[in-house]
């Protein structure tokens, strides 16, 4: 920096003075931005924002297992199926990568990386990863060669869909600390775009509209496509996070490296529960219980599911409750919803923990959220705006109440200008509530929501009292017809809800029951017949999981899979590790 002791202002040329003032102002903006980011990211709420007490991110953050060098190809499979596949594929070569090395040039390459795409299923920790990276930078721990980090999420960018900005204006819109800087080309800038899968912007990379001037206004989608293609601010670094199903929105030639967040490995799962439960004996009971259920153990690769599990088991293990530890996914999620009803009763209604949890108001709330979950699941939406809620018949004021009461289930966020965005805490919670809605609609009203509405010949028209096995058979068929398994988990929940012991757990929420051992035996036989039809390995495995949710273990999965897929088994014996 030029010293004023050796050169007075009057001896400087206008150009030198302009450079000096610009650098001085940029340094001030740099520090102000860091201070703002530290305040924003140093405290987090586990599970979901604004629920419970905040914790320091640096204290609770557990390192995630991140791998380098994925193909970058889209994966349309249901995310639980992806987790299960990954848990079986122990022999594929992987290169682990540290968080701070995300933009490090791979060995053997001399080409710098401009754009990194990080993939991972919902709840795996992608957002927290970017927040920890940003916090480390703001605290001067890493990447001090970067002058500015601008972190955007698509939930807020969606709200600007109809507006026009220049890139500089967009930065100023979200980061007011930088107002006054109109040229970012002289700085090393990192843009983080979190949640590509939640984008409702029409990112059209075939659009020939070229934008190279960062001060020229255009729609937000055109700004982003030109930024990603390197036409706009080519010196910038980009980090994009997404669920795998949306990865193909970005052309492969625009991505320098693909990484994948794999969540917790087995030692990290244990570490999480031992941190959460300081009593060693209690922690041992919980870890042992999770290991006895393959489906629960697999799901614990996902940090959010670990949090759901911990929330449930913390309540179940209270001596006064006298409850059994859940062994299936359906049991786990029933307990999770019940815990939230209990919190509402005690915290908001002034009741005690021994009072009945389900009031008429709570039942109405859960039923409304179930309808929203089902309607939006059919559309493939994980986040909802006011218009989505209106379409589902939910009043926006009621939605705000739901998010304030059932804080651990349903979440309300506010954009920069207080625009409301809603979502469920995790895709699996949405799938459970969607299944619950279908189950309740059938039991209470005799309505099969899975039937094709345009089909004039349906089960309801043939039977005065529709039979539950018909609902289940339609659900099984729809799940098997799905090319990507997007109904796999929904099916497990729907079948699990028909089990009498689970309906007993839901007593108070369900005023009527719809299960019978005879009906379930017919469903079990139907599933076994489908297994005998030689489905793919993945579909067969999910059908075995369905039998597990129905508490039927009469078919030996190992024996059947070995007999059916002997050739594959000899090549990949790990395909049988799901049970």
C-alpha positions in Angstrom: 0.0 0.0 0.0 1.3 3.5 -0.8 2.3 5.4 2.3 1.1 8.9 2.8 4.3 9.7 4.7 6.3 9.3 1.6 3.9 10.8 -0.8 1.3 13.5 -0.2 -2.1 13.5 -1.8 -1.2 16.4 -4.0 1.7 14.6 -5.6 -0.5 11.6 -6.6 -2.0 11.3 -10.1 -5.8 11.0 -10.2 -5.4 7.4 -11.2 -3.2 6.5 -8.2 -5.5 8.3 -5.8 -8.5 6.4 -7.3 -6.7 3.1 -6.8 -5.7 4.0 -3.2 -9.3 5.0 -2.3 -10.8 1.9 -4.0 -8.4 -0.4 -2.1 -9.0 1.3 1.2 -12.8 1.1 0.7 -12.6 -2.5 -0.4 -10.6 -3.4 2.7 -13.3 -1.8 4.8 -16.1 -3.7 3.0 -14.0 -6.9 3.3 -13.9 -6.6 7.1 -17.5 -5.5 7.4 -18.6 -8.4 5.3 -16.6 -10.9 7.4 -18.2 -9.4 10.6 -21.6 -9.9 9.2 -21.0 -13.4 8.1 -19.6 -14.3 11.5 -22.7 -13.1 13.2 -24.9 -14.9 10.7 -23.2 -18.3 10.8 -21.5 -18.7 14.2 -24.8 -19.8 15.9 -27.0 -22.6 14.4 -30.0 -24.5 15.5 -29.8 -28.3 15.1 -32.4 -29.9 12.9 -34.2 -26.7 11.8 -33.8 -23.0 12.2 -35.4 -21.2 15.2 -36.3 -24.4 17.0 -34.8 -24.7 20.5 -31.6 -23.2 21.7 -28.8 -22.1 19.4 -25.4 -23.7 19.5 -22.1 -22.5 18.4 -21.3 -24.0 15.0 -17.6 -24.5 15.8 -18.5 -26.5 18.9 -21.2 -28.9 17.4 -19.9 -29.3 13.9 -18.9 -32.9 13.1 -16.8 -33.5 10.0 -18.6 -35.0 7.1 -17.4 -37.7 4.8 -16.8 -36.0 1.5 -15.6 -37.7 -1.6 -14.0 -36.3 -4.7 -14.5 -37.1 -8.3 -18.1 -38.2 -8.9 -19.3 -38.5 -12.5 -21.5 -35.5 -12.2 -24.3 -37.4 -13.9 -27.8 -37.1 -12.7 -29.1 -39.7 -10.3 -32.9 -39.9 -10.4 -33.2 -42.7 -7.8 -35.0 -42.1 -4.5 -32.4 -40.8 -2.1 -32.9 -43.5 0.5 -32.2 -46.0 -2.3 -29.0 -44.0 -3.1 -28.0 -44.2 0.6 -28.7 -47.9 0.7 -26.8 -48.5 -2.6 -23.8 -46.5 -1.3 -23.8 -48.5 2.0 -23.5 -51.7 0.0 -20.9 -50.5 -2.4 -17.8 -50.8 -0.2 -15.4 -51.7 -3.0 -15.6 -48.7 -5.2 -12.5 -46.5 -5.3 -13.0 -43.2 -3.4 -10.9 -40.2 -2.7 -11.8 -38.4 0.5 -11.5 -34.6 0.5 -11.2 -32.1 3.3 -13.6 -29.2 3.5 -10.8 -26.7 3.2 -9.5 -28.4 0.0 -12.7 -28.0 -2.0 -10.9 -25.7 -4.6 -7.5 -27.4 -4.4 -6.1 -28.4 -7.8 -6.1 -32.2 -8.0 -2.6 -33.8 -8.2 -1.5 -34.3 -11.7 -3.5 -31.3 -13.0 -2.3 -27.8 -13.6 -5.8 -26.4 -14.5 -7.3 -24.3 -11.7 -10.8 -25.2 -10.7 -13.4 -22.5 -11.2 -16.7 -24.3 -10.4 -17.3 -27.1 -7.9 -20.6 -28.9 -7.7 -21.2 -30.7 -4.4 -24.0 -33.3 -4.4 -25.7 -35.0 -1.6 -29.2 -36.2 -0.6 -31.6 -34.1 1.5 -30.4 -33.6 5.1 -26.9 -34.9 4.5 -25.2 -31.6 5.5 -24.5 -29.6 2.4 -25.8 -26.3 3.7 -24.0 -26.7 7.0 -20.8 -27.5 5.1 -21.0 -24.3 3.1 -21.7 -22.3 6.3 -18.7 -23.8 8.1 -16.5 -23.0 5.1 -17.7 -19.4 5.1 -17.4 -19.1 8.9 -13.8 -20.4 8.7 -13.0 -17.8 6.1 -14.7 -15.0 8.0 -12.6 -16.0 11.1 -9.4 -15.7 9.0 -8.7 -19.5 9.3 -8.7 -20.5 5.6 -8.6 -19.2 2.0 -7.4 -15.7 2.8 -6.6 -15.3 -0.9 -10.4 -14.8 -1.4 -11.4 -11.2 -0.8 -15.2 -11.7 -0.9 -17.5 -14.7 -0.3 -21.1 -14.2 -1.4 -23.4 -17.0 -0.3 -26.8 -17.2 -1.9 -29.6 -19.8 -1.6 -32.1 -20.6 -4.3 -35.0 -20.2 -2.0 -34.4 -16.5 -1.8 -33.4 -16.2 -5.5 -36.7 -17.8 -6.5 -38.4 -14.7 -5.0 -36.6 -12.5 -7.5 -37.8 -14.5 -10.5 -39.8 -11.7 -12.1 -37.3 -8.9 -11.3 -34.2 -7.6 -13.2 -30.8 -6.9 -11.7 -27.2 -6.5 -12.8 -24.8 -8.8 -11.1 -23.4 -5.9 -9.1 -27.0 -4.9 -8.1 -27.7 -8.5 -7.1 -24.7 -8.5 -4.8 -25.6 -5.2 -3.3 -29.2 -6.4 -2.8 -28.1 -9.2 -0.5 -24.8 -7.8 0.8 -25.3 -4.2 1.6 -21.8 -4.0 3.1 -20.4 -3.9 -0.5 -22.4 -1.0 -1.8 -20.0 1.5 -3.3 -18.0 -1.3 -5.0 -19.0 -1.4 -8.7 -16.2 -3.5 -10.1 -15.5 -6.9 -8.6 -13.2 -8.1 -11.4 -10.2 -6.8 -9.5 -10.9 -9.1 -6.6 -10.9 -12.8 -6.0 -14.6 -13.6 -5.4 -16.4 -16.8 -4.4 -20.1 -17.2 -5.1 -21.9 -20.0 -3.2 -25.2 -21.1 -4.6 -26.9 -23.5 -2.2 -29.8 -25.7 -3.1 -29.9 -25.9 -6.9 -32.6 -28.6 -6.5 -34.9 -26.0 -5.0 -34.5 -23.6 -7.9 -37.6 -22.5 -9.7 -35.7 -20.3 -12.0 -35.7 -21.3 -15.7 -31.9 -22.0 -16.0 -31.7 -22.3 -19.8 -28.1 -22.9 -20.9 -29.2 -23.1 -24.6 -30.3 -19.4 -24.4 -28.0 -17.5 -26.6 -28.3 -14.3 -24.6 -24.7 -13.4 -23.7 -24.0 -11.1 -20.8 -20.4 -10.0 -20.1 -21.0 -6.6 -18.3 -21.6 -7.0 -14.5 -23.4 -3.7 -14.5 -25.9 -4.6 -17.2 -29.4 -5.6 -16.0 -31.1 -8.8 -16.9 -33.3 -11.5 -15.3 -31.8 -13.5 -12.4 -31.7 -16.7 -14.4 -29.8 -15.1 -17.3 -27.3 -13.6 -14.8 -26.8 -17.1 -13.3 -26.4 -19.0 -16.5 -23.8 -16.4 -17.8 -22.0 -16.5 -14.5 -21.8 -20.3 -14.5 -20.8 -20.4 -18.2 -17.9 -18.0 -17.4 -19.2 -15.2 -19.6 -19.8 -13.0 -16.7 -17.0 -12.4 -14.2 -14.8 -15.2 -15.4 -12.3 -14.7 -12.7 -14.8 -15.7 -10.0 -15.0 -19.0 -8.2 -18.4 -20.8 -7.9 -19.6 -23.5 -5.5 -23.0 -25.0 -6.2 -24.7 -27.5 -3.9 -27.6 -29.8 -5.1 -29.4 -33.0 -4.5 -28.4 -35.5 -7.1 -31.6 -35.5 -9.1 -31.1 -31.8 -10.1 -27.4 -32.1 -11.0 -28.0 -32.2 -14.7 -29.4 -28.6 -14.7 -25.7 -27.5 -15.0 -23.9 -28.7 -18.2 -20.9 -30.9 -17.4 -18.5 -28.7 -19.3 -19.4 -25.9 -16.8 -18.3 -27.9 -13.8 -14.6 -28.3 -12.9 -15.0 -30.8 -10.1 -17.8 -32.8 -8.6 -17.8 -33.8 -4.9 -20.3 -35.7 -2.9 -21.3 -35.3 0.7 -21.8 -38.9 2.0 -22.9 -37.8 5.5 -21.7 -39.8 8.5 -19.7 -43.0 8.2 -20.2 -45.7 10.9 -17.7 -44.2 13.5 -19.2 -40.7 13.0 -22.6 -42.1 13.7 -21.4 -43.4 17.1 -19.6 -40.1 17.7 -22.8 -38.1 17.1 -24.9 -40.2 19.6 -22.2 -40.2 22.2 -22.0 -36.4 21.9 -25.8 -36.1 22.2 -26.1 -38.6 25.1 -23.4 -38.0 27.6 -24.5 -41.0 29.7 -22.3 -43.9 28.4 -24.8 -46.6 29.3 -27.7 -44.8 27.6 -25.5 -44.1 24.5 -24.6 -47.8 24.3 -28.3 -48.8 24.5 -29.2 -46.4 21.7 -26.3 -47.4 19.4 -27.0 -51.1 20.0 -30.7 -50.5 19.1 -29.9 -48.7 15.9 -27.5 -51.5 14.8 -30.1 -54.1 15.2 -32.3 -52.5 12.6 -30.6 -52.3 9.2 -33.0 -49.7 7.8 -32.4 -47.4 10.8 -28.7 -47.9 10.7 -28.6 -47.0 7.0 -30.7 -43.9 7.5 -28.3 -42.7 10.1 -25.8 -41.9 7.3 -28.0 -38.8 7.1 -27.3 -36.3 9.9 -30.8 -35.0 10.0 -32.1 -38.6 10.6 -29.6 -38.9 13.4 -31.2 -35.8 14.9 -34.7 -37.2 14.5 -33.6 -40.5 16.0 -32.0 -38.8 19.0 -35.1 -36.6 19.5 -37.3 -39.8 19.6 -35.0 -41.9 21.8 -34.5 -39.1 24.3 -38.2 -39.2 24.9 -38.7 -43.0 24.7 -35.9 -43.7 27.2 -37.5 -41.5 29.9 -38.4 -44.0 32.8 -41.9 -42.6 33.2 -42.8 -43.4 29.6 -42.1 -47.1 29.7 -42.0 -47.3 25.9 -40.3 -49.9 23.7 -37.4 -48.7 21.5 -38.6 -48.4 17.8 -37.4 -51.1 15.4 -38.9 -49.9 12.2 -38.9 -46.6 10.3 -42.7 -46.2 10.7 -42.4 -46.6 14.5 -39.6 -44.0 14.6 -41.6 -41.4 12.7 -44.8 -42.0 14.7 -42.8 -41.4 17.8 -41.3 -38.3 16.3 -44.7 -36.8 15.4 -46.0 -37.8 18.9 -43.0 -36.0 20.6 -43.9 -32.8 18.7 -47.6 -33.1 19.8 -46.4 -33.5 23.4 -44.2 -30.4 23.1 -47.2 -28.4 21.8 -49.4 -29.6 24.6 -46.9 -28.7 27.3 -45.3 -25.5 25.8 -48.3 -23.9 24.1 -51.4 -25.3 25.7 -50.1 -25.3 29.3 -50.7 -29.0 29.8 -48.5 -31.6 31.5 -46.5 -34.5 29.9 -49.0 -37.0 31.2 -52.0 -35.3 29.5 -53.3 -36.7 26.2 -51.2 -35.3 23.5 -53.7 -35.0 20.7 -56.3 -32.2 20.9 -58.8 -31.5 18.1 -56.6 -28.5 17.1 -53.4 -30.6 16.9 -55.2 -33.2 14.9 -56.4 -30.6 12.4 -52.9 -29.2 12.1 -51.3 -32.5 11.4 -54.1 -33.5 8.9 -53.6 -30.1 7.1 -49.8 -30.6 7.0 -50.4 -34.2 5.7 -52.5 -32.9 2.8 -49.8 -30.3 2.0 -47.1 -33.0 2.1 -49.0 -35.3 -0.2 -50.0 -32.7 -2.7 -46.5 -31.2 -2.9 -44.9 -34.7 -3.0 -46.9 -35.5 -6.1 -45.5 -32.3 -7.7 -42.0 -33.0 -6.5 -41.8 -29.9 -4.4 -39.8 -29.8 -1.2 -40.2 -26.0 -0.6 -43.5 -24.2 -0.8 -44.5 -20.6 -1.3 -47.7 -18.8 -0.4 -49.3 -19.7 -3.7 -48.6 -23.5 -3.1 -50.3 -23.3 0.3 -53.3 -21.5 -1.1 -53.7 -24.2 -3.8 -53.8 -26.8 -1.0 -56.4 -24.8 0.8 -54.2 -23.8 3.7 -54.5 -20.2 4.9 -51.2 -18.5 5.1 -51.9 -17.3 8.6 -52.6 -20.8 9.7 -49.4 -22.0 8.1 -47.4 -19.5 10.2 -49.2 -20.8 13.3 -48.3 -24.4 12.3 -44.6 -23.5 11.8 -44.6 -21.8 15.2 -46.1 -24.7 17.0 -44.8 -27.7 15.2 -41.3 -26.2 14.8 -39.5 -29.5 14.5 -41.8 -30.6 11.6 -42.8 -27.6 9.5 -40.6 -24.6 9.0 -41.1 -21.0 7.9 -38.3 -18.9 6.6 -38.3 -15.3 5.6 -36.5 -13.8 2.7 -34.6 -10.6 2.6 -37.9 -8.6 2.5 -39.9 -10.9 4.7 -41.2 -13.1 1.9 -42.3 -16.4 3.4 -41.0 -19.8 2.4 -42.2 -23.0 3.9 -40.7 -26.6 4.0 -40.7 -29.7 6.1 -37.6 -30.4 8.1 -36.6 -33.3 5.8 -38.0 -35.1 2.8 -38.6 -38.3 4.9 -40.9 -36.3 7.2 -42.9 -35.0 4.2 -43.1 -38.6 2.9 -44.3 -39.9 6.3 -47.0 -37.2 6.6 -48.1 -37.8 3.0 -48.5 -41.5 3.8 -50.4 -40.6 7.0 -52.7 -38.4 4.9 -53.5 -41.2 2.5 -54.1 -43.6 5.4 -56.4 -41.2 7.3 -58.3 -40.3 4.1 -59.0 -44.0 3.5 -59.8 -44.9 7.1 -62.0 -41.9 7.9 -63.6 -41.2 4.6 -63.2 -44.4 2.5 -61.3 -42.4 -0.1 -58.4 -44.0 -2.0 -56.2 -41.0 -3.0 -54.0 -43.3 -5.1 -56.7 -44.2 -7.6 -56.6 -42.5 -11.0 -59.4 -39.9 -10.8 -60.2 -40.2 -14.5 -60.7 -43.9 -14.2 -64.4 -44.5 -14.0 -64.0 -48.1 -12.8 -62.4 -47.9 -9.4 -62.4 -49.9 -6.2 -64.7 -47.4 -4.4 -67.4 -47.9 -7.0 -67.2 -51.7 -6.7 -67.3 -51.9 -3.0 -69.6 -50.1 -0.5 -66.7 -50.3 1.9 -63.4 -50.2 0.0 -60.9 -52.7 1.2 -57.5 -51.8 2.6 -55.6 -54.4 0.7 -56.7 -52.7 -2.6 -55.2 -49.4 -1.4 -52.0 -51.3 -0.6 -51.9 -53.1 -3.9 -52.3 -49.9 -5.9 -49.5 -48.4 -3.8 -47.2 -51.4 -4.4 -47.9 -51.3 -8.1 -47.2 -47.5 -8.3 -43.9 -47.9 -6.4 -42.8 -50.7 -8.7 -43.7 -48.8 -11.8 -41.6 -45.8 -10.7 -38.3 -45.9 -12.6 -36.4 -44.0 -9.8 -38.0 -45.4 -6.7 -39.4 -42.1 -5.6 -42.3 -43.8 -3.8 -40.2 -46.4 -2.0 -40.2 -44.7 1.4 -43.7 -43.5 1.1 -44.8 -47.1 0.5 -42.9 -48.4 3.5 -44.7 -45.8 5.7 -48.1 -46.4 4.2 -47.9 -50.2 4.9 -46.3 -49.6 8.3 -49.3 -47.4 9.4 -51.6 -50.4 8.8 -50.0 -52.4 11.6 -52.1 -52.6 14.7 -49.3 -51.8 17.1 -48.5 -48.6 15.2 -52.1 -47.6 15.1 -52.1 -48.1 18.9 -49.2 -45.7 19.0 -51.2 -43.2 17.0 -54.3 -43.5 19.3 -55.6 -40.0 19.8 -54.6 -38.9 16.3 -56.5 -41.7 14.7 -60.0 -41.9 16.1 -60.7 -44.9 13.8 -58.5 -47.8 12.9 -58.4 -49.5 9.5 -56.2 -52.5 9.9 -56.9 -56.1 10.2 -54.5 -59.0 10.3 -56.5 -60.7 7.5 -56.1 -57.6 5.2 -52.4 -57.4 6.0 -51.8 -61.0 5.3 -53.3 -60.5 1.8 -51.0 -57.5 1.3 -48.0 -59.6 2.5 -48.8 -62.3 0.1 -49.2 -59.8 -2.7 -45.8 -58.4 -2.0 -44.3 -61.9 -1.9 -45.9 -62.6 -5.3 -44.3 -59.5 -6.6 -40.9 -60.5 -5.2 -41.3 -63.9 -7.0 -41.8 -62.0 -10.3 -38.0 -61.3 -10.3 -38.0 -57.6 -9.9 -34.6 -55.7 -10.0 -32.4 -56.1 -7.0 -33.2 -52.6 -5.8 -37.0 -53.1 -6.1 -36.8 -56.5 -4.4 -34.8 -55.1 -1.5 -37.4 -52.4 -1.0 -40.2 -55.0 -1.0 -38.3 -56.9 1.7 -38.2 -53.6 3.7 -41.9 -53.4 3.2 -42.4 -56.8 4.7 -40.2 -55.7 7.6 -42.5 -52.7 8.2 -45.5 -55.2 8.2 -43.6 -57.2 10.8 -43.3 -60.2 8.5 -40.0 -62.0 8.4 -41.2 -65.3 7.1 -39.2 -65.0 3.8 -35.5 -65.4 4.2 -34.1 -62.4 2.3 -30.5 -63.8 2.2 -31.6 -67.1 0.9 -34.0 -65.8 -1.6 -31.6 -63.2 -3.0 -28.8 -65.6 -3.3 -31.0 -68.1 -5.1 -32.4 -65.4 -7.4 -29.3 -63.3 -8.1 -26.6 -65.9 -7.6 -24.4 -64.6 -10.4 -24.6 -61.0 -9.1 -24.0 -62.3 -5.5 -20.8 -64.0 -6.5 -19.6 -60.8 -8.0 -21.0 -58.4 -5.4 -21.8 -60.2 -2.1 -22.3 -56.8 -0.4 -25.7 -56.5 -2.1 -27.1 -58.7 0.8 -25.9 -56.5 3.6 -29.2 -54.6 3.8 -30.8 -57.0 6.3 
